[in-house]
């Protein structure tokens, strides 16, 4: 290969890498955002389970006191289910989240990460909403 051809090949390779780098950096930032959202709500998993048990206990207690208080009992059971679904939502998301990017283009990875950021944000919202609901409905 002639020196000029080698130079053009290297120049072309550098241009291709330079164009790909912004997307690689964007994907790196998306991964960090996903983990940040996960890390924000993951510590709340124990609280969700505790509040779910408390809601079930209050439903049972209300039933034992007055089995005709169906509206209050149903509200506690519904809250317990909401807390359970928020808890399960996190683990469903974590089981399907994959870091395997082998053989995928930066564009495919970005598309996947965009979707995962949306999903983990939905999990975040569900967890916070369930906790807020529990704070207003559960009495000590």
LUMNUKE-328285 format. One record per residue (C-alpha): residue number from 1; residue in one letter; x, y, z. Coordinates in steps of 0.02 Angstrom, whole numbers. Example, Ala and Ser with C-alpha at 12.3 -4.5 7.8 and 13.67 -1.06 7.14 Angstrom:
BEGIN
 resi resn     px     py     pz
    1    A    615   -225    390
    2    S    684    -53    357
END
This chain:
BEGIN
 resi resn     px     py     pz
    1    X      0      0      0
    2    X     64    172    -42
    3    X     93    301     96
    4    X    -46    412     28
    5    X   -169    267     30
    6    X   -120    225    209
    7    X   -146    407    257
    8    X   -320    411    177
    9    X   -368    248    262
   10    X   -313    314    431
   11    X   -400    479    402
   12    X   -561    393    353
   13    X   -551    278    505
   14    X   -525    426    620
   15    X   -675    516    544
   16    X   -785    363    568
   17    X   -731    347    749
   18    X   -755    532    780
   19    X   -933    524    714
   20    X   -974    372    821
   21    X   -904    445    982
   22    X  -1047    566   1017
   23    X  -1173    424   1012
   24    X  -1062    316   1121
   25    X  -1053    458   1247
   26    X  -1241    483   1239
   27    X  -1265    297   1274
   28    X  -1145    308   1420
   29    X  -1249    452   1491
   30    X  -1412    357   1464
   31    X  -1341    207   1559
   32    X  -1293    324   1702
   33    X  -1468    401   1704
   34    X  -1549    229   1710
   35    X  -1440    174   1856
   36    X  -1472    339   1945
   37    X  -1661    314   1937
   38    X  -1642    132   1991
   39    X  -1529    181   2136
   40    X  -1652    316   2192
   41    X  -1797    196   2220
   42    X  -1714     28   2252
   43    X  -1686     70   2437
   44    X  -1875     92   2453
   45    X  -1912    -91   2416
   46    X  -1909   -140   2600
   47    X  -2025      4   2644
   48    X  -2148    -51   2508
   49    X  -2153   -227   2579
   50    X  -2174   -164   2756
   51    X  -2316    -49   2707
   52    X  -2399   -187   2607
   53    X  -2399   -299   2762
   54    X  -2467   -155   2864
   55    X  -2608   -125   2740
   56    X  -2654   -311   2742
   57    X  -2650   -309   2932
   58    X  -2765   -158   2938
   59    X  -2884   -240   2816
   60    X  -2888   -396   2925
   61    X  -2911   -292   3082
   62    X  -3054   -194   3005
   63    X  -3136   -355   2949
   64    X  -3120   -430   3124
   65    X  -3196   -272   3202
   66    X  -3337   -247   3078
   67    X  -3354   -361   2929
   68    X  -3483   -242   2855
   69    X  -3353   -103   2836
   70    X  -3320   -164   2660
   71    X  -3271      6   2588
   72    X  -3129     29   2713
   73    X  -3076   -152   2698
   74    X  -3074   -142   2508
   75    X  -2973     19   2516
   76    X  -2839    -65   2623
   77    X  -2835   -218   2511
   78    X  -2821   -107   2358
   79    X  -2678    -11   2440
   80    X  -2589   -174   2481
   81    X  -2606   -228   2299
   82    X  -2542    -60   2237
   83    X  -2389    -74   2350
   84    X  -2359   -252   2292
   85    X  -2373   -203   2108
   86    X  -2250    -59   2133
   87    X  -2128   -179   2218
   88    X  -2148   -311   2083
   89    X  -2130   -179   1946
   90    X  -1952   -145   2000
   91    X  -1904   -328   1996
   92    X  -1991   -360   1830
   93    X  -1894   -214   1756
   94    X  -1730   -274   1831
   95    X  -1753   -451   1764
   96    X  -1781   -391   1586
   97    X  -1645   -256   1588
   98    X  -1491   -318   1496
   99    X  -1317   -245   1485
  100    X  -1272   -362   1341
  101    X  -1232   -248   1195
  102    X  -1121   -365   1095
  103    X  -1155   -358    910
  104    X  -1269   -207    922
  105    X  -1240    -40    839
  106    X  -1232    119    942
  107    X  -1399    168    866
  108    X  -1480      4    923
  109    X  -1405     24   1095
  110    X  -1470    203   1107
  111    X  -1644    147   1057
  112    X  -1641      9   1189
  113    X  -1574    127   1324
  114    X  -1706    259   1282
  115    X  -1840    126   1306
  116    X  -1762     67   1469
  117    X  -1750    244   1537
  118    X  -1935    266   1502
  119    X  -1976    100   1588
  120    X  -1870    133   1743
  121    X  -1947    306   1758
  122    X  -2120    227   1754
  123    X  -2065    109   1893
  124    X  -2000    259   1990
  125    X  -2166    351   1973
  126    X  -2267    197   2023
  127    X  -2161    170   2179
  128    X  -2172    351   2234
  129    X  -2359    357   2202
  130    X  -2386    197   2303
  131    X  -2284    267   2446
  132    X  -2380    431   2442
  133    X  -2545    337   2440
  134    X  -2489    232   2589
  135    X  -2438    388   2684
  136    X  -2613    459   2668
  137    X  -2712    298   2695
  138    X  -2617    204   2831
  139    X  -2644    253   3010
  140    X  -2526    201   3149
END
